[in-house]
Amino acid sequence: MERKLIAIDLDGTTLNADAQISAKTKAVLTQAREAGHIVSIVTGRPNRISANFYDELHLDGPMINFNGSLGHIPHAQWPHEYQYTFNKEVAFDLLAHREELGINMIAAEGKNLFLAVRDQPVEVGFFPSVLQSNQILNQKTLTENPTSLTVAVDRSHQEHLLSYLKHNFSDEVDAAPWGGPNSVVELGVKGVQKATGVEALAHHYHVERKNIVAFGDEHNDTAMIDYAGWGVAMQNATTAIKGLAQDVTELDNDHDGLADYLQDYLKLAE
């Protein structure tokens, strides 16, 4: 079998509902690498809360964060590292209009950037429950352009926020609501998606597109699943992702669906 580049999403795919990697998933991904294939994390998560999974899987190549906007090797220098950013004025505008837009929290992030402002308690698992004084987002502290803005908004205001962003910043950013229970809208650089990162990985490893296998479950995996030579939707994936993918795992992310599929697809020993 030709060497495959295996691009794995984290939440809802590699991770179970408890945000953990099962022993079987770890073992199968290790087997895949020992068989000569490449395993790369391609996630919407920031690097600050995905490097632990990278380390747990003992990976040593590039990781893609922020839905394709950051490509880097954790704990190391990579000459091909990249980071896409957009104008910090977008953040300042949302800060100025957050009351009328129903915004409860804004977080500005990048590889070495985390600043946030919270007008009322927001339970969003990716963010600290208590902000340190040096983590407060305002016009003085945000001195660099962000890679991502994450905006928690009242559910009743979400469509208004999306309309506002489309009207004012459609040339600069793409805005996408999260799936799941949280009313959150994520902003990234216009036109940059997970496929951007997968393409960078393919060039780095000299892997043809036909040998890219991508696993995902949510809307932010769309471009990656579409770009890959073989796109695989998780059993727990959205209907749209299942319709786009070449195949669907028999099992969901709580029952080692990724590992079960790869074991069979790559003909790895059980």
N, C-alpha and C positions, 0 to 999 in steps of 0.2 A: 504493500500500500504506500502511495506517495505521502510524504510528510504533510500533515495538516496543521493549519493555524486554527486553534480552538479559542474563539472569543466568548468569554462567559460574563454575562450580567451577574450582579450579586443578589440584590433583593428580589425575592420571588423566583429565583432561578438556582443559584449556587447555595444561597442561604435558605434555611428553613424558616418557619414562622417565628422562631425564637432568635432569629438573626444569627444562627450558628451554622458552621459547616460540619456535616455529619462525618463520622469515621469512614463510612463507605465512600462518600464523595472525595474525601482527602486521598484515600487509597487509590481510587480509580484515576484521579487526576495525576497522581504520582506515577501510576502505571503508564498512563498516556505519554508522559514526558520521558519515561525510561524507554518507551518504544520509539522515541525519536520525534514525537509530535511536540508542538509548541502550545502552551497554555497561557493565555493572557486575560487579565481582568479588564473589562470594558464597562464602566459603571457611571451612573449619574452622581454617585456619591463624591464628596470632596476627598482629597487625599488624606485628610486628617482622620477620617473614620473609615478608611479602606486599607490603609497600609498594614493594619493588624491582620487582615485576611490574606494579604499578599505574603506576609511573613509566615503565617500559619501553613500556607501551601508551599512554602520554601521556593517561591518563584525568584527569578533573578533577571528577568527581562523587563521591558517597558510595561507600565500600567497606564491605562487611559482613564481619566477622571472627568467630572463635570460634563458628561455626555459628549465627550470628544474634544473639549476645549483645552485639556491639559494632557500632554503625553510626556512621561518622565520615568526614570528608574529610581524608586525609593532608595534612600541611603547612599546614592551614588551619583556621579556625574554622567550624563549621557549627551554626547555632542549633538544629537538630533532632538533634544528636548524642545518642546514648543508650548506656548500658552497664548490662547486668544483672549483678548479683553475688549470691553466696550467702554464708551465714555462715562466717567463717573457722574456726569451731569444728569444721567438717567436716574441714578440713586438720589441725587439731591432734589430732583423734581418730585419723586415719589415721597420723599421725606416731607416736602413742603405741602403736599396734597393728601397726606395719609388719612386725615380725619374724614374728608369728603369721599375718599375712595374706600373707606371701611377697612383700612389696613391696621392690623394688630401688631405685626412684627415685620421688620425687614432685616435680612442678613446679607452682607456683601462679603464675597469670598474670592480667594485665589489660592495659588499654591502656598503662599506664605502670608495669607490675609484672612482674618476673620474679625468682622465688626458687625454689631447688631444693635437694633433699638427695638424695644418692646413696650407698647403702650398699655397692655394688659396681659395677664398670664396666658401663655399659649403652650399647649402640650404637643409639641412636634419633636419626635424622638431624636432628630439629628442635631439638636441644638442644646447648649448648656442651659440648665434650669436657672442658673444664676450667672449673670454677666459680670466679669471683672471690670474695674474702672477703665482699664486700657482696651476694653473690647466694645466700648460704646460708639455706635455709628453716628457721626455728624459731619458737618462740612469741614471741620478742622482735622478730624482723625482720618478721614478717607482721603489720602493723598495720592493714591494710585488708582488706575482704572481696574475695575473688578472683572473677574472671569464669569462670575455668576451672581445673580441677585435672587434670593428666595423670599417670597412675600406671602405671609399668612394673612388672609383676608376673610371678613365675614362672608359666609356662604351666600347671603343675599346680595352681596356686592361683587361677587366674582366676575359675573358677565360684564358689569360696568367697568371693572378694572381692565379686563381683557380688551374691551372696546377702546378705553382710554389709551392703552399701550399701543394698540393697532393704529389709532389716529395720530398719535404723537411720536412714536418711536419705531414704526414698522421697518424703517430703513436700517435701523441699528441693531435691534434685538428680535429674537424669536421668544414668544411667551407661551408656556405650556402648563396647564393645570396638572397637578399630580393625580394619579389614581388613588384609590383608597379613601379612608374616612376624613382625612385632613383637607380643609379648603386652603390649598397652597398653590401659588403660581410661581413657576421658576423661569427666570430670564437668562438667556444665553446669547452669545454672539450670533448675529443673523447668518443663517446658512450652515452653521457648524453643528454637526450631529455625530452620533456614535460612529457612523460610517467614516467620518473624517479620521477618527483615531484608528479604526480598523485598516483603512487604506495606508496610514503611516506605518502600522505594524507590518503589513504585507510587504511594503517597500523595504523596511528594515531587515526582514527575514528572507526576502526574495522568494516569497510564496505567491503563486498565481491565484487569482481570484477564485478559480474553480476549486481550489484546495482550502478555502476558508470555510469553517463550520462555526456558525454563531448560534448561541442559545439566548432566548429572552422571553419576557412575559408581558411587558407593558408598552404603552404608546412610545416611550422614548427609545425603545428597541427597534422601531419600525425601519429606520434607514439602515441599521446594521443588518437586520434580517434580510432586507431587500438586497443589500450589497453583497452579502456572502454567497458563495457558490452553493452552499447548503445551509439554509436557515431552518432552525428547529425551534418551535414554540413549546413552551412548557404546557403540561396538561391544565395548569391553573392560569394560563395566559388569557388575555382578552380575546374576544371573538375575532377582532380585526387582525391581531397578530397571528392567530391560528389560520386565518384565511390567506395570509401573506406567505407563511412559511411553507417549505417543501415537506416538512413532516412535523408531527406532534409527539411528544413523549407519552408513553403509556401511563406513567406515574407523575404525580405532582411534586412540588418542591419539598413537601413534608415527608415524602416517601422515596427519596433518592432518585427522582425522575431523571436528573441530569446524568448521574453516575450509571444508572441502569441503561440509559440510551447509549452512552459512550462505550460502555463495556461491549455492547452488542455491535455498534457501528464500527468500532476500531478492532473488533475481534480480540479483545483482551481476555486473558484467562481469569476465570472467577476464583 
